[in-house]
Amino acid sequence: MASEDVQERGLASSCHVETAEGPVQMSETPNKGFAVLTRLPSGQLGFRQLIKLVTRGPVPLVRVVLSTGHEVLVARGHPFYRTGMEMVAAERLAPGDALETAFRYPEGYAPPDLPGTEPSAPIRVTRVEAAGEGEVMTGTVRDTHALYVTAGVLCGE
């Protein structure tokens, strides 16, 4: 594989990851061994340590805009998981793609504090757009190599 075919991965330092302490920006996690939310091999949710954080770049970035209104700024090759655990590079996501999320309400359940909403609907990609170049952070999530970012969307480490 030619070096220009190798796609960088990583999250912009401003991206929030879901941790045992709540959402934390990537820039606040280096060398701290943060416990991040992940999907365990059993399929259950759990926490594993995010370690060995490094900063790389500049690399080409894309902004992934979600149906929740959240945005995730990542390297264009950063892996996300479509519903069904299909791994796909950020730049190959398309509007309407449903993403793996940390939770969903059971079919037919409507939480009392969200009247008129569709709580069982998956989080979807609204758009993906080029976002210039910048630095990204990568690390290792023990055992699973995946973590949840903004709005509870599963992506690679």
C-alpha positions, 0 to 999 in steps of 0.5 A, a space after each residue: 500500500 502506498 503511503 498516500 493510501 494510508 489514512 490518518 486516524 484521530 480526534 481533534 483535541 476539542 472532541 469530547 469523549 464519554 468518560 466515567 467523569 462525563 464528557 471530557 475533551 481529548 485535550 484534557 486526557 493525555 497521560 492520565 489513563 482516563 476510563 472511557 466508555 466502550 462496548 465490551 466484547 460481550 456487547 455490554 457497555 463498560 469502561 476501559 483505560 484510554 492510554 498512550 495518547 499522542 498528537 499527530 498532524 497536521 492531517 486532513 480533517 472532516 467534520 461529521 454533523 449528527 442528527 442531534 446537532 453535535 459535530 465531531 471533528 476527526 481525521 478523514 480516515 478515522 473509523 466510525 461504526 454504522 448500525 450493525 458494527 460496520 466500520 467505515 472511515 469518517 470521509 465515507 460516511 453519508 447523510 442518513 447513515 445510522 450510527 452505533 450508539 451507547 443506548 437506545 430506548 426500547 421500541 415504543 417507549 417515550 420518556 416523559 421528559 421528551 414528549 413528541 420526540 422519536 427516542 428509538 430513532 438512531 443517531 444519523 449523519 446529517 453531513 460530512 464536510 472537509 474541514 481543512 487540516 489540523 492536529 489529531 490525538 490518538 491513543 489505545 483503549 484497552 481490550 476494545 480499541 473503541 470509544 464513544 464520542 460526542 452524543 454517545 456515538 461509537 468510533 475507533 480509538 
